[in-house]
Amino acid sequence: QVQLVESGGGLVQPGGSLRLSCAASGSVVSITVMGWYRRAPGKERELVAIITGGRSTNYADSVKGRFTISRDNAKSTVYLQMNSLKPEDTAVYYCHVIKGNQVIWGQGTPVTVSS
């Protein structure tokens, strides 16, 4: 079993920054892909960014150049640095990891971008 604990969400003004963290615990051996999705009010869940074990990354077009995903394998933690935040980034952000054929989701952390 893998447990995911997210932190770092909150309220920020447009143009501000936040850093999300997601720490995996339990049976973390063989976790490959780690990443973040988000669900904005009234919208479908969408990919934000993912990072492989080899640290290859993929970003949604809407966040390229503003968000940076990274991981610390020793801590089994994935991070999402979010800069130049916009109101349209308001959403619940979900951490997810892939272990073998399992996809494990976190509980979500809300991010609100508003003045």
C-alpha positions in Angstrom: 0.0 0.0 0.0 1.1 3.5 -0.8 -0.2 6.6 1.0 0.1 10.1 -0.4 0.0 13.2 1.7 -0.2 16.6 -0.1 0.6 20.0 1.3 1.2 23.5 0.2 -2.1 24.6 -1.3 -3.9 27.8 -0.3 -4.9 31.3 -1.3 -2.6 33.4 -3.4 -2.9 36.6 -5.4 -2.6 36.6 -9.2 1.1 36.6 -10.1 2.1 34.9 -6.9 3.7 31.6 -6.3 3.0 28.4 -4.4 4.9 25.1 -3.9 3.0 21.9 -3.6 4.5 18.8 -2.1 3.3 15.2 -2.1 5.1 12.7 0.1 4.6 9.0 -0.5 4.9 6.5 2.3 4.4 2.7 2.7 5.4 0.5 -0.1 7.2 3.1 -2.2 9.6 0.7 -4.0 9.0 0.6 -7.7 7.1 3.8 -8.0 7.8 5.1 -11.5 5.8 8.1 -12.6 4.8 10.8 -10.1 2.7 13.8 -11.1 -0.1 16.3 -10.5 -3.5 16.7 -11.9 -6.1 19.3 -11.2 -9.9 19.8 -11.3 -11.2 23.2 -11.6 -14.8 24.0 -10.6 -17.2 22.6 -13.2 -14.5 21.1 -15.3 -12.9 17.7 -15.8 -9.7 16.6 -14.1 -6.7 17.4 -16.3 -3.0 16.7 -16.3 -0.8 19.4 -15.0 2.6 17.8 -15.0 4.3 14.4 -14.6 7.9 13.3 -14.0 9.3 9.8 -14.6 11.9 8.0 -12.6 14.5 9.2 -15.1 13.2 12.7 -14.5 11.7 13.2 -17.9 8.9 15.7 -17.6 5.7 16.5 -19.4 3.5 19.6 -18.8 0.1 20.8 -19.9 0.4 23.6 -22.4 -1.4 26.0 -20.1 1.3 25.8 -17.4 4.5 25.5 -19.5 7.1 28.1 -18.5 5.3 28.8 -15.2 5.2 25.5 -13.3 8.1 23.2 -12.6 7.8 19.6 -11.4 10.6 17.9 -9.5 11.1 14.8 -7.4 13.3 13.7 -4.5 13.5 9.9 -4.7 15.3 9.6 -1.4 12.2 11.2 0.2 9.7 9.7 -2.2 8.3 13.2 -2.7 7.2 15.1 -5.7 7.0 18.9 -5.9 5.2 21.4 -8.0 6.6 24.9 -8.1 3.9 27.2 -9.4 4.9 30.7 -10.4 3.0 33.5 -12.1 -0.3 32.1 -11.0 -3.5 33.1 -12.7 -7.1 32.9 -11.6 -7.7 30.1 -14.1 -5.2 28.0 -12.1 -7.7 27.8 -9.3 -8.5 24.1 -8.7 -8.0 21.2 -6.4 -4.6 19.7 -7.2 -4.2 16.0 -6.9 -1.0 14.1 -6.6 -0.7 10.7 -8.3 1.9 8.0 -8.6 2.2 4.9 -10.7 3.5 1.7 -9.1 3.4 -1.3 -11.4 -0.1 -1.4 -12.8 -1.5 0.7 -9.9 -2.4 4.3 -10.0 -2.7 5.9 -6.6 -4.2 9.3 -5.9 -3.9 11.7 -3.1 -6.8 13.5 -1.4 -6.2 16.8 -3.1 -5.1 20.2 -2.0 -7.0 23.3 -3.0 -5.4 26.2 -4.7 -7.2 29.5 -5.1 -5.8 32.4 -7.1 -7.7 35.5 -6.4 -7.2 39.2 -5.5 
